């Protein structure tokens, strides 16, 4: 799938692609962007300030963009686009879709030429349909992300989350791990917070998706 995405991107005249899946406070990516840029993007939580992601959330419709500077741009936006430009990301077409349960995904085709994407013909309906099929295929394959939001959890938190995923109650986990109910509740609360989840079932599902348990 990754090789096909890269091939299609280049055939369309773009140099790179990025498929971004957003859920709760976490994001995963399948991309051929420079590895250093991907690491920086996730370590610095750039999805929170990325103008392209913001536009995708607001519009939920395919759009073209360019990082050409203008007087109306905020300093934050200029700095972000400047960093992206260092890695050859200067314009692109982004196609966002809703994927259900409050989640969304988006495919971006990027070019190193600042004026390339704006001039491309774009059919929003066909684009959304294509990305929906891509999302379904990647989800079905269980494709491994190239990068994802850093998730830092202690071993006790992961252990309790694993037991919870196995259907054990907090009381049962406390007995199994020879600890207190209060400790188990504390560890699971921290695990939910680290994942940006609002419930325990959501946290266990996300932990499985990320390969943490």
MODA-V800653 format. One record per residue. N is the residue number from 1. RES is the residue in one letter. SS is DSSP state (a for helix, b for strand, c for the rest). PSI is psi in whole degrees, -180 to 180 (* if undefined). Layout:
BEGIN
n: [N;N]
res: [RES;RES]
ss: [SS;SS]
psi: [PSI;PSI]
END
This chain:
BEGIN
n: [1;2;3;4;5;6;7;8;9;10;11;12;13;14;15;16;17;18;19;20;21;22;23;24;25;26;27;28;29;30;31;32;33;34;35;36;37;38;39;40;41;42;43;44;45;46;47;48;49;50;51;52;53;54;55;56;57;58;59;60;61;62;63;64;65;66;67;68;69;70;71;72;73;74;75;76;77;78;79;80;81;82;83;84;85;86;87;88;89;90;91;92;93;94;95;96;97;98;99;100;101;102;103;104;105;106;107;108;109;110;111;112;113;114;115;116;117;118;119;120;121;122;123;124;125;126;127;128;129;130;131;132;133;134;135;136;137;138;139;140;141;142;143;144;145;146;147;148;149;150;151;152;153;154;155;156;157;158;159;160;161;162;163;164;165;166;167;168;169;170;171;172;173;174;175;176;177;178;179;180;181;182;183;184;185;186;187;188;189;190;191;192;193;194;195;196;197;198;199;200;201;202;203;204;205;206;207;208;209;210;211;212;213]
res: [X;X;X;X;X;X;X;X;X;X;X;X;X;X;X;X;X;X;X;X;X;X;X;X;X;X;X;X;X;X;X;X;X;X;X;X;X;X;X;X;X;X;X;X;X;X;X;X;X;X;X;X;X;X;X;X;X;X;X;X;X;X;X;X;X;X;X;X;X;X;X;X;X;X;X;X;X;X;X;X;X;X;X;X;X;X;X;X;X;X;X;X;X;X;X;X;X;X;X;X;X;X;X;X;X;X;X;X;X;X;X;X;X;X;X;X;X;X;X;X;X;X;X;X;X;X;X;X;X;X;X;X;X;X;X;X;X;X;X;X;X;X;X;X;X;X;X;X;X;X;X;X;X;X;X;X;X;X;X;X;X;X;X;X;X;X;X;X;X;X;X;X;X;X;X;X;X;X;X;X;X;X;X;X;X;X;X;X;X;X;X;X;X;X;X;X;X;X;X;X;X;X;X;X;X;X;X;X;X;X;X;X;X]
ss: [c;a;a;a;a;a;a;a;a;a;a;c;c;c;c;b;b;b;b;b;b;b;b;c;c;b;b;b;b;b;b;c;c;c;a;a;a;a;a;a;a;a;a;c;c;a;a;a;c;c;a;a;a;a;a;a;a;a;a;c;c;c;b;b;b;b;c;c;c;c;c;c;c;c;a;a;a;a;a;a;a;a;a;a;a;a;c;c;c;c;b;b;b;b;b;b;b;b;b;b;c;c;b;b;b;b;b;b;b;b;b;c;c;c;c;c;a;a;a;c;c;c;c;a;a;a;a;a;a;a;a;a;a;a;a;a;a;a;a;a;a;c;c;c;c;c;b;b;c;c;c;c;c;c;a;a;a;a;a;a;a;a;a;a;a;c;c;c;c;a;a;a;a;a;a;a;c;c;c;c;a;a;a;a;a;a;a;a;a;a;a;a;a;a;a;c;c;c;c;a;a;a;a;a;a;a;a;a;a;c;c;c;c]
psi: [-42;-41;-39;-43;-42;-42;-47;-37;-46;-35;-29;-1;4;153;-19;165;157;121;116;128;121;127;135;-126;13;154;146;152;144;112;158;18;158;134;-39;-40;-41;-44;-46;-42;-45;-38;-33;8;46;-18;-23;-23;-8;117;-32;-43;-41;-46;-40;-41;-39;-41;-39;43;145;139;156;151;161;149;19;130;147;161;-23;-13;140;160;-39;-43;-42;-42;-42;-50;-35;-43;-44;-39;-30;-24;20;22;96;-18;167;175;129;133;103;149;153;138;7;153;38;10;164;159;159;141;128;132;124;150;153;-7;125;-25;9;-49;-36;-31;3;141;141;124;104;-37;-49;-37;-46;-40;-40;-43;-34;-41;-40;-46;-45;-41;-46;-39;-42;-34;-18;40;135;128;151;-28;157;167;130;128;117;112;146;162;-37;-38;-43;-39;-47;-37;-38;-44;-39;-40;-25;4;8;141;166;-36;-43;-40;-40;-40;-46;-43;5;52;-172;159;-40;-39;-43;-45;-39;-45;-43;-35;-41;-37;-43;-42;-42;-33;-12;26;152;-11;162;-44;-39;-41;-42;-37;-44;-40;-36;-42;-39;-1;26;-28;*]
END
